[in-house]
Amino acid sequence: MSPLKPRRPARNASGSRVLTGAVRCNGLMAPSCCRCRCADALMRRCSSRLRCFFPIPACAGCADCQQTSAALAMERRALIKSLAAAAAVTAAAVKGGQSKAAKTAADVASPAAPEAASGSAIAAAPTGRRRSPSRGGASDAPAWAPDFKTTDMLGTGPDGAPNGQRATFTGSSMAGATAATAGSKMTLTPQEQAILDGKEGPEKAKLMTILVRFGETFGATKMVDLGGAPHSNLYIGAPYLESLIVMLEECAAAGLKSYAPYTVNPRPYDVYNVQNNPTEMQLIAEGYPLQMRLDAVHSALGAPDLNYRSCACYTKDVGNAPAPGTSVAWCESSAVNYGNSVLGIRTNRYGAGMEMLCAMLGKAPYFGLMTDEGRQAKWLIDVKTTSEPDWGVLGTAIGRKCVEDIPYIAGVAKYFPGGKVTDDNWYKLKYMGSATAAAGAVGCYHVEGVTPEPKEKGRDMLAQGYKTYVFDDKEQQAILDTFENLWDDPNGDPTAVFIGCPHCNYEETVRWARMLLKGMDQAGRQKLALPVYIFAPTVTRTRILLEEPQLASRGLAAGIHVTNMCGVSYSGMKGFSERVRAVTNSAKNRNYSPVRYFPDQKLVSIAVTGKV
């Protein structure tokens, strides 16, 4: 059985699937229908609350479920109608110049920012600018950017151009595509040429044409067959992606599928486990039709159900962890980063959608991180902190310094007993690696004595002429000092705690729940002062409900919510970031959204007291 296929649950007398074990519906985390415990529905919600406006498929043979489904469908239609009316009023107000907030946003927006679609409730976020002390003049750096003195991403190279401008963001330096190879013609096999010539249909010909041009741009001279399973980060039904969604729908209609069942990033929102305000619900409702088209085409092309959506597709619960050396096409910066580095797979960083083209053909251009030379490290990162480093800060420092070059990290093997990455310590590399990919564009790193390739080849993984970067206590504090407070009220109290980004696995979720409850008990409290959102896939949440029901029940009562959405998308949602002052343990999330970063123990204290 494929690791991406769910285990078949037991069935009740009517033939509907049921979840075994004493599972009590709690209204927020229930993995099944609270009336008959049916697990057939793709989306589930406690029927006693009736707040979800999405239609829930009723299970066969359960009249109560069918009545509940009809009631929810009716409520959904009424709610969408009211939201549409509210959106029309909002659009009219903006068009008539009556919205002061909209005018203010327009006044401060970057002139280069694309204009929002007429009548849309989703406007471009302000991109405030500031002067750079290291340049002395007006800077193109956004307000959240760190000082130029501490980063090479926004610094300048010998030619005077910003280093980030030269980045390809494929995880490979453009230097790999030399003038002699860039734009060269690829050598195709007879089968590949037949596809390109349209002998297997116009849809496949279009896919092959795009992949060939993409590969030739980066100097690829051939295609490589893919194995394992793909991973896609095409997860949000946004208007700017509709043309791509249409293309995928055409491919699905022509009978194309991925060469293997594949995983997908989590949805950008959660209406089941998160309390959304009216503005957020309006945004969700506006994007719902396109989101459902995207979800449907993923299903048609071979993705498992929504329970397996996760940015950390490689966890045991989700199961997308190809064998070392396997060539795959993954698209999600943190998954690409972890897969290349810890799993030892071979994939470039693909732009959203490109990985799906590769998946439908089962092939990818051979260049960059798929090659031996493309995986050589150009930086030696010498970690000399007096205690275990802050993994998120270390990753941020590496990303800023290396941009997209591969780092070889020494000095941290002692934090992985026996040089092994386990379910209990993997999160260290997850947070470090995702930060290198967010602060820079690192697609692969090597950890001396820990990850597969340096275990085999040691410092032979270092390229000739490599550079050295020392990360000590002083450097760690210097990087941490650049983490700005971007809350709407910098002096205000926090309002939410975000744990995980990328997603947590089972062990990390349980560990955090116990840490938070222990801190609450020690403070003599019955409930946490702030709501805590732990981001994890639904299959992990369901497993906790089955294996740790008491912990799940007590955690929910204390204010701990396990949600399967994308934390970065949610914390960056317009209408959310303006009102929520969130704290997090994810340097990746901090790089992308206005949340504040704190170490684990400090986050426990903040969750318990409500104070920074």
C-alpha positions as CSV (number, residue, x, y, z in Angstrom):
1,M,0.0,0.0,0.0
2,S,1.3,3.5,-0.9
3,P,2.4,5.5,2.1
4,L,0.1,8.3,0.8
5,K,-2.9,6.0,1.0
6,P,-4.9,6.2,4.2
7,R,-5.4,3.0,6.2
8,R,-8.9,1.6,5.7
9,P,-11.0,2.2,8.7
10,A,-13.7,-0.1,10.0
11,R,-17.3,0.2,8.7
12,N,-20.6,0.3,10.5
13,A,-23.7,-1.7,9.8
14,S,-24.8,0.6,7.0
15,G,-21.4,0.3,5.3
16,S,-20.2,3.7,6.2
17,R,-16.6,4.1,7.4
18,V,-16.2,4.7,11.1
19,L,-13.2,5.6,13.3
20,T,-12.4,3.1,16.0
21,G,-11.7,4.0,19.6
22,A,-13.6,6.2,22.0
23,V,-13.7,9.5,20.2
24,R,-15.9,12.2,21.7
25,C,-16.9,15.0,19.3
26,N,-15.7,18.3,20.7
27,G,-17.0,20.5,18.0
28,L,-13.6,21.7,16.8
29,M,-11.3,18.8,16.3
30,A,-13.8,15.9,15.7
31,P,-12.4,13.6,13.0
32,S,-15.9,12.2,12.2
33,C,-19.6,13.0,12.2
34,C,-20.7,13.6,15.8
35,R,-23.9,11.7,15.2
36,C,-22.9,8.4,13.7
37,R,-19.1,8.7,13.8
38,C,-18.9,8.3,10.0
39,A,-15.6,9.1,8.4
40,D,-16.9,9.4,4.8
41,A,-17.2,13.2,4.7
42,L,-14.2,14.9,3.2
43,M,-14.9,18.0,5.4
44,R,-16.3,17.5,8.9
45,R,-17.9,19.7,11.4
46,C,-19.8,19.3,14.6
47,S,-23.5,19.4,13.6
48,S,-24.5,21.0,16.9
49,R,-22.7,24.3,16.2
50,L,-23.8,24.9,12.6
51,R,-21.2,27.6,11.9
52,C,-19.6,26.1,8.9
53,F,-21.1,27.3,5.6
54,F,-19.4,24.7,3.5
55,P,-21.6,21.7,2.3
56,I,-20.7,18.5,4.1
57,P,-21.3,15.3,2.2
58,A,-23.7,13.0,4.2
59,C,-22.7,9.5,4.8
60,A,-24.8,6.7,3.3
61,G,-27.4,5.2,5.6
62,C,-27.5,8.0,8.2
63,A,-30.7,10.1,8.1
64,D,-29.4,12.5,10.7
65,C,-26.3,13.2,8.6
66,Q,-28.4,13.9,5.6
67,Q,-30.6,16.3,7.5
68,T,-27.6,18.0,8.9
69,S,-26.0,18.3,5.5
70,A,-29.2,19.9,4.1
71,A,-29.3,22.4,6.9
72,L,-25.7,23.3,6.5
73,A,-26.1,23.7,2.7
74,M,-29.1,26.0,3.3
75,E,-27.1,28.0,5.8
76,R,-24.2,28.3,3.4
77,R,-26.4,29.7,0.7
78,A,-27.9,32.3,3.0
79,L,-24.5,33.2,4.4
80,I,-22.9,33.6,1.0
81,K,-25.8,35.8,-0.1
82,S,-25.4,38.1,2.9
83,L,-21.6,38.2,2.3
84,A,-22.1,39.1,-1.3
85,A,-24.3,41.9,-0.3
86,A,-21.7,43.1,2.2
87,A,-19.0,42.9,-0.4
88,A,-21.1,45.0,-2.8
89,V,-21.6,47.7,-0.2
90,T,-17.8,47.6,0.5
91,A,-16.9,47.9,-3.1
92,A,-19.4,50.7,-3.7
93,A,-17.9,52.6,-0.7
94,V,-14.3,52.1,-2.0
95,K,-15.3,53.2,-5.5
96,G,-17.0,56.3,-4.2
97,G,-14.0,57.3,-2.1
98,Q,-15.9,56.8,1.1
99,S,-13.4,54.4,2.6
100,K,-10.7,56.3,4.4
101,A,-8.8,53.1,5.1
102,A,-8.7,52.2,1.4
103,K,-7.6,55.7,0.5
104,T,-4.8,55.6,3.1
105,A,-3.6,52.2,1.8
106,A,-3.5,53.6,-1.7
107,D,-1.6,56.6,-0.6
108,V,1.2,54.6,1.0
109,A,1.3,51.7,-1.4
110,S,4.4,51.3,-3.5
111,P,4.0,52.9,-7.0
112,A,5.4,49.7,-8.5
113,A,2.8,47.5,-6.8
114,P,0.1,46.1,-9.1
115,E,-3.3,47.6,-8.7
116,A,-6.0,45.5,-7.0
117,A,-8.8,44.3,-9.2
118,S,-11.7,46.7,-9.4
119,G,-14.3,46.0,-6.7
120,S,-12.1,43.4,-5.0
121,A,-12.0,43.3,-1.2
122,I,-8.4,42.1,-1.4
123,A,-6.2,45.2,-1.8
124,A,-2.5,45.3,-2.1
125,A,-0.8,45.6,1.3
126,P,1.2,48.7,2.0
127,T,4.9,48.4,1.4
128,G,6.5,51.0,3.5
129,R,10.1,52.0,2.6
130,R,12.9,53.2,4.7
131,R,16.4,54.5,4.3
132,S,19.3,52.2,4.6
133,P,22.1,53.4,7.0
134,S,24.6,51.4,5.0
135,R,23.8,53.1,1.7
136,G,23.0,56.6,2.9
137,G,20.3,57.1,0.3
138,A,16.8,56.0,-0.4
139,S,16.4,52.3,-0.2
140,D,14.3,49.8,-2.1
141,A,14.2,47.6,1.0
142,P,10.8,47.1,2.5
143,A,10.2,48.3,6.0
144,W,10.6,44.8,7.4
145,A,13.9,44.1,5.8
146,P,17.0,43.8,8.0
147,D,19.9,46.2,7.9
148,F,22.1,45.8,4.8
149,K,25.1,45.3,7.0
150,T,23.9,42.0,8.3
151,T,22.7,40.4,5.1
152,D,24.0,39.5,1.7
153,M,20.5,39.0,0.3
154,L,19.9,42.7,0.1
155,G,23.5,43.7,0.0
156,T,25.5,44.4,-3.2
157,G,28.0,42.3,-5.1
158,P,31.1,43.3,-7.0
159,D,29.1,44.5,-9.9
160,G,27.0,46.8,-7.8
161,A,23.8,44.8,-8.2
162,P,21.8,43.4,-5.3
163,N,22.8,39.8,-4.5
164,G,19.1,38.9,-4.4
165,Q,18.7,40.2,-7.9
166,R,21.1,37.5,-9.2
167,A,19.2,34.7,-7.4
168,T,17.3,32.3,-9.6
169,F,15.3,31.0,-6.6
170,T,15.5,27.5,-7.9
171,G,17.9,26.6,-5.1
172,S,20.8,26.7,-7.6
173,S,23.0,29.6,-8.6
174,M,22.7,30.8,-12.1
175,A,26.5,30.3,-12.3
176,G,25.7,26.7,-13.0
177,A,24.2,27.7,-16.3
178,T,27.2,29.2,-18.0
179,A,27.2,31.2,-21.2
180,A,28.2,28.0,-23.0
181,T,25.3,26.0,-21.7
182,A,22.5,28.4,-21.0
183,G,20.0,28.3,-23.8
184,S,21.6,25.2,-25.3
185,K,19.3,22.6,-26.9
186,M,18.3,19.6,-24.9
187,T,18.8,16.1,-26.2
188,L,15.5,14.2,-25.9
189,T,14.8,10.5,-26.1
190,P,12.6,9.2,-28.9
191,Q,9.7,9.0,-26.5
192,E,10.2,12.5,-25.3
193,Q,10.5,13.8,-28.8
194,A,7.3,12.1,-29.7
195,I,5.5,13.8,-26.9
196,L,7.0,17.2,-28.0
197,D,5.8,16.5,-31.5
198,G,2.2,16.0,-30.3
199,K,2.0,12.3,-30.9
200,E,0.6,11.7,-27.4
201,G,-1.9,14.6,-27.5
202,P,-1.8,18.4,-27.5
203,E,-1.9,18.6,-23.7
204,K,1.3,16.6,-23.3
205,A,2.9,18.5,-26.1
206,K,2.2,21.7,-24.3
207,L,3.7,20.4,-21.0
208,M,6.8,19.1,-22.8
209,T,7.3,22.4,-24.6
210,I,7.2,24.3,-21.4
211,L,9.6,21.9,-19.6
212,V,12.1,21.9,-22.5
213,R,12.2,25.7,-22.6
214,F,12.5,25.8,-18.8
215,G,15.3,23.3,-18.8
216,E,17.2,25.0,-21.6
217,T,17.1,28.3,-19.7
218,F,19.1,26.7,-16.9
219,G,21.5,24.8,-19.1
220,A,19.9,21.4,-18.8
221,T,20.9,19.0,-21.6
222,K,18.5,16.2,-20.9
223,M,15.4,15.1,-19.0
224,V,15.5,12.7,-16.0
225,D,12.8,10.2,-15.1
226,L,11.1,10.9,-11.7
227,G,10.4,8.5,-8.9
228,G,8.9,8.6,-5.4
229,A,6.0,11.0,-5.2
230,P,5.6,14.7,-6.2
231,H,4.7,17.5,-3.8
232,S,2.8,20.6,-4.9
233,N,2.5,24.0,-3.2
234,L,-0.3,25.0,-5.6
235,Y,-2.7,25.3,-2.7
236,I,-4.5,28.6,-2.9
237,G,-7.4,29.4,-5.3
238,A,-6.2,32.9,-6.1
239,P,-7.4,34.8,-9.2
240,Y,-3.9,35.2,-10.5
241,L,-3.6,31.4,-10.7
242,E,-6.8,30.8,-12.5
243,S,-5.1,30.4,-15.9
244,L,-2.9,27.7,-14.4
245,I,-5.9,26.0,-12.8
246,V,-7.7,26.1,-16.2
247,M,-4.6,24.4,-17.8
248,L,-4.6,21.7,-15.1
249,E,-8.4,21.2,-15.7
250,E,-7.7,20.7,-19.4
251,C,-5.1,18.1,-18.6
252,A,-7.4,16.3,-16.2
253,A,-10.2,16.3,-18.8
254,A,-7.8,14.8,-21.3
255,G,-7.1,11.9,-18.9
256,L,-3.7,13.0,-17.6
257,K,-2.6,12.1,-14.1
258,S,0.4,12.4,-11.9
259,Y,2.8,9.4,-12.3
260,A,2.2,8.7,-8.6
261,P,-0.2,9.9,-5.9
262,Y,1.2,13.2,-4.6
263,T,0.9,15.5,-1.7
264,V,-0.2,19.2,-1.6
265,N,0.4,22.1,0.7
266,P,-2.3,22.9,3.3
267,R,-5.2,25.2,2.5
268,P,-4.7,28.9,3.4
269,Y,-7.5,29.0,5.9
270,D,-9.4,26.8,8.4
271,V,-13.1,27.4,9.2
272,Y,-13.3,24.5,11.6
273,N,-10.7,25.1,14.2
274,V,-10.1,28.8,14.0
275,Q,-12.4,31.7,15.0
276,N,-12.6,33.8,11.8
277,N,-13.9,37.3,11.9
278,P,-16.5,38.6,9.3
279,T,-13.7,40.1,7.1
280,E,-11.8,36.9,7.0
281,M,-15.0,34.9,6.3
282,Q,-15.9,37.3,3.5
283,L,-12.4,36.8,1.9
284,I,-12.8,33.0,2.3
285,A,-16.3,33.1,0.7
286,E,-15.0,35.1,-2.2
287,G,-12.2,32.7,-2.9
288,Y,-14.3,29.5,-2.2
289,P,-15.4,28.7,-5.8
290,L,-11.9,28.9,-7.2
291,Q,-10.5,27.1,-4.2
292,M,-12.9,24.2,-4.8
293,R,-11.9,24.0,-8.5
294,L,-8.3,23.8,-7.5
295,D,-9.0,21.1,-4.9
296,A,-11.1,19.2,-7.4
297,V,-8.4,19.2,-10.1
298,H,-5.8,18.0,-7.6
299,S,-8.1,15.1,-6.7
300,A,-8.5,14.3,-10.4
301,L,-4.8,14.4,-11.0
302,G,-4.0,12.0,-8.2
303,A,-3.7,13.8,-4.8
304,P,-5.1,12.1,-1.7
305,D,-7.9,13.8,0.3
306,L,-7.5,17.0,2.3
307,N,-6.5,15.0,5.4
308,Y,-3.1,14.6,3.9
309,R,-2.5,18.3,3.1
310,S,0.7,19.5,4.6
311,C,3.8,21.6,3.9
312,A,5.8,18.9,5.9
313,C,4.8,16.1,3.5
314,Y,7.8,14.0,4.7
315,T,6.4,13.3,8.2
316,K,5.4,9.7,8.9
317,D,1.7,10.5,9.2
318,V,1.7,12.0,5.7
319,G,4.2,9.6,4.2
320,N,5.8,11.3,1.3
321,A,9.5,10.5,2.0
322,P,11.2,9.1,-1.1
323,A,14.4,7.1,-0.8
324,P,17.8,8.9,-0.9
325,G,19.0,9.7,-4.4
326,T,15.4,9.7,-5.8
327,S,14.8,12.4,-8.4
328,V,11.5,14.1,-7.8
329,A,9.8,17.4,-8.6
330,W,8.8,19.2,-5.4
331,C,7.5,22.7,-5.0
332,E,7.5,24.2,-1.4
333,S,10.6,25.8,-0.3
334,S,10.8,24.2,3.1
335,A,10.0,20.7,1.8
336,V,12.5,21.0,-1.0
337,N,15.0,22.2,1.5
338,Y,14.4,19.3,4.0
339,G,14.0,16.7,1.2
340,N,17.3,17.5,-0.5
341,S,19.2,17.9,2.8
342,V,17.8,15.3,5.3
343,L,16.1,12.8,3.1
344,G,18.8,13.0,0.4
345,I,16.4,13.2,-2.5
346,R,17.1,15.3,-5.6
347,T,14.8,18.2,-6.6
348,N,15.1,21.8,-7.7
349,R,13.0,24.5,-6.2
350,Y,10.1,24.8,-8.7
351,G,7.7,27.7,-9.1
352,A,4.1,26.9,-8.3
353,G,2.6,24.8,-11.1
354,M,5.9,23.7,-12.7
355,E,6.0,20.7,-10.4
356,M,2.6,19.6,-11.7
357,L,3.9,19.7,-15.3
358,C,6.7,17.5,-14.2
359,A,4.3,15.2,-12.3
360,M,2.1,14.6,-15.3
361,L,5.0,13.8,-17.6
362,G,7.0,11.9,-14.9
363,K,10.1,13.8,-16.1
364,A,12.1,16.9,-15.1
365,P,15.0,18.9,-16.7
366,Y,18.3,17.7,-15.3
367,F,20.2,20.6,-13.8
368,G,21.1,22.3,-10.5
369,L,20.3,20.4,-7.3
370,M,19.7,17.2,-9.3
371,T,23.4,16.9,-10.3
372,D,26.4,16.0,-8.2
373,E,28.2,19.2,-8.9
374,G,25.1,21.2,-8.1
375,R,25.1,19.9,-4.6
376,Q,28.6,21.0,-3.7
377,A,28.7,23.5,-0.8
378,K,30.1,27.0,-1.3
379,W,30.0,28.0,2.3
380,L,31.4,26.4,5.5
381,I,29.1,27.5,8.4
382,D,31.2,27.1,11.6
383,V,28.7,27.1,14.5
384,K,30.6,28.1,17.7
385,T,27.8,29.0,20.1
386,T,28.4,28.1,23.8
387,S,25.1,26.3,24.0
388,E,22.6,24.8,21.5
389,P,21.9,27.5,18.9
390,D,18.6,29.0,18.2
391,W,17.7,27.0,15.1
392,G,15.5,29.7,13.6
393,V,18.1,32.4,14.1
394,L,20.8,30.2,12.7
395,G,18.7,29.4,9.6
396,T,18.0,33.1,9.1
397,A,21.7,33.9,9.3
398,I,22.6,31.2,6.8
399,G,19.8,32.3,4.4
400,R,21.0,35.9,4.5
401,K,24.6,35.0,4.1
402,C,24.4,32.2,1.5
403,V,21.4,33.5,-0.5
404,E,20.9,30.4,-2.6
405,D,24.4,28.8,-2.3
406,I,24.6,25.5,-0.5
407,P,26.0,25.7,3.1
408,Y,28.0,23.0,4.9
409,I,27.2,23.3,8.5
410,A,29.7,22.1,11.2
411,G,29.5,22.1,14.9
412,V,25.9,21.0,15.6
413,A,26.2,17.2,15.3
414,K,26.3,16.9,19.1
415,Y,22.7,18.0,19.2
416,F,21.7,14.9,17.3
417,P,22.7,11.8,19.4
418,G,24.4,9.2,17.3
419,G,24.2,11.6,14.3
420,K,20.6,10.5,13.8
421,V,17.6,12.6,12.8
422,T,14.5,11.2,14.7
423,D,10.9,12.0,15.1
424,D,11.8,13.7,18.4
425,N,14.6,16.0,17.1
426,W,13.8,16.5,13.4
427,Y,12.1,19.9,14.2
428,K,15.5,21.5,14.7
429,L,16.5,21.0,11.1
430,K,12.9,21.8,10.0
431,Y,13.0,25.2,11.6
432,M,16.6,25.9,10.6
433,G,16.2,24.8,7.0
434,S,12.9,26.5,6.4
435,A,14.5,29.8,7.7
436,T,17.4,29.4,5.2
437,A,14.8,29.0,2.4
438,A,12.7,32.0,3.6
439,A,15.5,34.4,4.5
440,G,17.4,33.4,1.4
441,A,16.6,30.8,-1.2
442,V,18.6,27.8,0.0
443,G,17.4,24.6,-1.6
444,C,19.9,22.2,0.1
445,Y,22.2,22.2,3.0
446,H,24.6,19.7,4.5
447,V,25.1,19.1,8.2
448,E,28.4,17.4,9.1
449,G,27.9,14.1,10.8
450,V,24.1,14.2,10.5
451,T,22.7,14.4,6.9
452,P,23.3,11.6,4.4
453,E,25.8,13.1,1.9
454,P,28.3,14.5,4.4
455,K,28.1,11.3,6.3
456,E,29.3,9.5,3.2
457,K,31.7,12.1,1.8
458,G,32.5,14.4,4.7
459,R,34.1,17.7,3.7
460,D,34.6,16.5,0.1
461,M,31.1,18.1,-0.2
462,L,32.8,21.5,0.0
463,A,33.5,23.1,-3.4
464,Q,36.9,24.5,-4.2
465,G,37.3,28.1,-3.0
466,Y,34.5,27.8,-0.4
467,K,33.9,30.7,2.0
468,T,33.6,30.5,5.8
469,Y,31.0,32.1,8.1
470,V,31.4,31.8,11.8
471,F,28.1,31.8,13.8
472,D,28.9,32.4,17.5
473,D,27.0,33.9,20.4
474,K,27.7,37.4,19.3
475,E,26.5,36.8,15.7
476,Q,23.4,35.0,17.0
477,Q,22.4,38.0,19.1
478,A,23.2,40.4,16.2
479,I,20.9,38.5,13.9
480,L,18.2,38.3,16.6
481,D,18.4,42.0,17.1
482,T,17.3,42.6,13.5
483,F,14.0,40.8,14.1
484,E,11.7,43.9,14.2
485,N,8.4,44.4,16.0
486,L,5.8,45.0,13.2
487,W,2.7,44.8,15.2
488,D,0.0,47.4,14.6
489,D,0.6,48.5,18.2
490,P,4.3,47.7,19.0
491,N,3.6,48.2,22.7
492,G,0.4,46.2,22.8
493,D,0.0,42.7,24.4
494,P,0.0,39.6,22.2
495,T,-3.3,38.1,21.2
496,A,-2.3,34.7,19.8
497,V,0.4,32.1,19.7
498,F,1.4,30.3,16.5
499,I,3.4,27.0,16.8
500,G,4.8,25.3,13.7
501,C,5.6,26.5,10.2
502,P,6.3,24.2,8.6
503,H,3.7,21.8,10.0
504,C,4.4,19.9,13.2
505,N,4.5,16.1,13.3
506,Y,2.8,14.0,16.0
507,E,5.7,14.1,18.5
508,E,6.1,17.8,18.2
509,T,2.4,18.5,18.6
510,V,2.2,16.3,21.7
511,R,5.4,17.8,23.1
512,W,4.0,21.4,22.8
513,A,0.6,20.5,24.3
514,R,2.3,19.0,27.3
515,M,4.7,21.9,27.7
516,L,1.9,24.4,27.5
517,L,-0.3,22.5,30.0
518,K,2.6,22.1,32.4
519,G,3.3,25.8,32.3
520,M,-0.4,26.5,32.9
521,D,-0.5,24.1,35.9
522,Q,2.6,25.6,37.4
523,A,1.0,29.0,37.2
524,G,-2.1,27.7,38.9
525,R,-4.3,28.5,36.0
526,Q,-7.3,26.7,34.5
527,K,-6.8,28.1,31.0
528,L,-4.1,29.7,28.9
529,A,-4.2,33.5,28.6
530,L,-4.0,33.3,24.8
531,P,-5.3,31.0,22.2
532,V,-2.6,28.7,20.9
533,Y,-2.7,27.5,17.3
534,I,-0.5,24.4,16.5
535,F,-0.2,23.9,12.7
536,A,-0.3,20.2,11.8
537,P,-1.9,18.0,9.1
538,T,-5.3,16.6,9.8
539,V,-4.1,13.0,9.9
540,T,-1.8,14.0,12.8
541,R,-4.6,15.7,14.6
542,T,-6.8,12.7,14.2
543,R,-4.1,10.4,15.5
544,I,-3.8,12.5,18.6
545,L,-7.5,12.3,19.2
546,L,-7.3,8.5,18.9
547,E,-4.1,7.9,20.8
548,E,-4.1,10.8,23.3
549,P,-7.8,11.6,23.8
550,Q,-7.4,13.1,27.3
551,L,-4.5,15.3,26.2
552,A,-6.6,16.5,23.3
553,S,-9.6,17.2,25.4
554,R,-7.7,19.0,28.1
555,G,-5.7,20.9,25.6
556,L,-8.8,22.2,23.8
557,A,-10.3,23.3,27.0
558,A,-7.2,25.2,27.9
559,G,-7.2,27.0,24.5
560,I,-4.9,24.8,22.4
561,H,-6.2,24.4,18.8
562,V,-4.7,22.1,16.3
563,T,-5.3,23.4,12.8
564,N,-4.3,22.1,9.4
565,M,-4.1,25.4,7.6
566,C,-1.0,27.3,6.3
567,G,0.1,29.6,9.1
568,V,2.0,32.0,6.8
569,S,-1.0,32.5,4.6
570,Y,-3.3,33.1,7.5
571,S,-1.1,35.4,9.4
572,G,-0.5,37.4,6.3
573,M,-4.2,37.6,5.4
574,K,-5.5,41.2,5.0
575,G,-8.0,41.8,7.8
576,F,-6.0,39.5,10.1
577,S,-2.6,41.0,10.4
578,E,-4.1,44.4,11.2
579,R,-5.9,43.1,14.3
580,V,-3.9,40.2,15.6
581,R,-0.6,40.5,17.4
582,A,0.8,37.0,17.1
583,V,4.0,35.4,18.5
584,T,5.7,32.4,17.0
585,N,8.5,29.9,17.2
586,S,8.9,29.9,13.4
587,A,11.6,32.1,11.8
588,K,10.1,31.3,8.5
589,N,6.7,32.8,9.5
590,R,8.5,35.8,10.9
591,N,10.3,36.3,7.6
592,Y,7.0,36.4,5.7
593,S,4.5,38.1,8.1
594,P,4.2,40.6,10.9
595,V,4.5,38.1,13.7
596,R,7.1,38.3,16.5
597,Y,9.7,35.5,17.1
598,F,10.5,34.0,20.5
599,P,12.3,30.9,21.8
600,D,10.1,28.0,22.9
601,Q,10.2,28.5,26.7
602,K,9.4,32.2,26.2
603,L,6.4,31.3,24.1
604,V,5.1,29.0,26.9
605,S,5.4,31.9,29.3
606,I,3.6,34.3,26.9
607,A,0.8,31.8,26.3
608,V,0.3,31.3,30.1
609,T,0.5,35.0,31.1
610,G,-0.6,36.9,28.0
611,K,2.4,39.1,28.4
612,V,5.7,39.4,26.4
